[in-house]
Amino acid sequence: MRSVALPELRQHHGAQTALPWWTALDGVVYDVTGFAKRHPGGERVLRDVCGRDGTAAMVAVHPRDMAARVLSPAEVVGRLDATGITPEDVAKDPTARAAPEREEARPPLEQMLNAFDFEAVARETLSAEAWGYYSSGADDEISLRENHTAFQRVWLKPRVMVNVRAVDTTCEVLPGVSGRSALPLYISATAMGKLAHPDGEQAIVRAAHAANVVYMLPTLSSCTLEEMLAVRAPGQAVFSQLYVNADRERTREYVQRLERAGVRALFVTVDAPQLGRREKDMRNNFTSAKSDVQRGEDVRRDEGVTRAISSFIDPGLCWDDLGWLMGLSRMPLFLKGVQCAEDAVLAFRRGCRGVVLSNHGGRQLDASRSAIECLAEVMPALRAEPGYSRDRFHVYVDGGVRRGADVFKAVAMGATAVGVGRPVLYALAGYGQPGIERLVRVLRDELEMTMRLMGTPRLADASDAHVITRDLATHVTPTPRDFLAETTYEPLQTQTQRAGRKRGDVRGRL
Ligand SMILES: Cc1cc2nc3c(=O)[nH]c(=O)nc-3n(C[C@H](O)[C@H](O)[C@H](O)COP(=O)(O)O)c2cc1C
């Protein structure tokens, strides 16, 4: 392979645009003029690496062998001659923080006592872009906060004098399909795992196995589907989340790949015909977002990671499509993002195997209710349906689950299991796979303690009789101040504030 130096490359445009359509990956220079049109995130996403060494930026969110797999030998220009390369010639890793800073912010893993501890560490260790993308909620983040505080409006009514020497938190999250889990909890689908950790979703698959919980693979993963599936342990159950592509043929192919690979259940996301405005994410102007998956159209990259990766989602998806979706595979089908009794009942009547009550972690419609509040409305409506039974139709909830007691409350109110999203990303960001394993262990231990103190040694013992939910729908009610969660909101930093000027000095006059 011939050697090429920067001056020659600067002449090498390869397109009738001002942008130099070449990049160097692992020392090899590629002409990406053609690839730009094929890139799943659209050609604009490639701009940051064009005309520069893109290795660090690429491996931050993609598998290392990506270039060799998606670029052909005909697109190789030569081997990069590193003479004269300056830091400006190297595209930055969008996820990186200086290593010493990361280490300093990371207490030993044993000091992580609860889900919020992981969040506090993640905030310090994640890049601004990754933190913005993961932690943001839609608009005023009302639903984001509500998801967590709603659990605090459910009070517990323990029974005493019950033999609780042995407490069993294990269950089948999807009876007859998923195998037994350590507790009624699964890891929900969250996009772009590599923003948290270089191993991305692969680390989550491994951790799910080690912690004995099921992982719902995201459509918008930063590892390829094959990479996620390849690290499954023998017999490990995984679910899959699905965004339906406007190009229905792509969805059909994708679902069939999932079924061939032995994925146990399909969760179709139905709360995202348009992605919510997540302003913390948008403010970052994140231009380097990339994900594998189904190909999308060109994207507006000034709107944060969210818009950059989601342009292919079909806003036309409706109840009439359910028959087609069910016909694509034999996997049990669930709707993820149902938010009222009427839709849960429709899903039941139309033959779904269940629903996830969810407002997408408060990232979609702001002021939508928490899943736990919806659960209180949904269960009586389902119980009134002829033919309904808890074995036949499963109700899951996600959003704001941060304590074992939250898991208990949901199960007592009728949920089969709960999903967790952000806590897993935060644990991954700070500590990789062992972090997720510890997070699950902590939640399991908390659940076990709650069950013991509640006088419910088996999950089946927990029922409506153990929870007081009458305040749940009353949104104005005194709740304790939530110091842990409140510290995660980040307001806009004005130029003045960024410049570090004092309040009395200038701000009062703005
Ligand atoms: C960073 C992030 C990315 C997400 N990506 C997806 C996604 O691609 N598809 C989806 O259906 N839900 C997605 N979700 C929603 C989660 O599956 C889940 O509903 C939510 O995170 C639960 O709330 P929690 O984060 O409070 O646990 C995402 C959530 C987060 C925080």
The ligand as an ORCA input file, in Angstrom:
! r2SCAN-3c Opt
* xyz 0 1
  C     -30.423      7.631     26.725
  C     -31.704      6.921     26.492
  C     -31.951      6.347     25.267
  C     -33.143      5.676     25.046
  N     -33.339      5.088     23.838
  C     -34.485      4.415     23.624
  C     -34.702      3.795     22.372
  O     -33.865      3.843     21.474
  N     -35.880      3.144     22.200
  C     -36.831      3.074     23.178
  O     -37.885      2.478     22.976
  N     -36.647      3.655     24.373
  C     -35.495      4.314     24.611
  N     -35.298      4.898     25.821
  C     -36.324      4.757     26.889
  C     -36.022      3.552     27.776
  O     -36.221      2.342     27.095
  C     -36.914      3.547     29.006
  O     -38.247      3.659     28.597
  C     -36.578      4.674     29.980
  O     -35.198      4.914     29.991
  C     -37.031      4.323     31.382
  O     -36.805      5.386     32.235
  P     -35.543      5.500     33.217
  O     -34.397      5.959     32.379
  O     -35.994      6.502     34.206
  O     -35.297      4.135     33.820
  C     -34.119      5.585     26.065
  C     -33.869      6.176     27.309
  C     -32.681      6.829     27.523
  C     -32.428      7.436     28.869
*
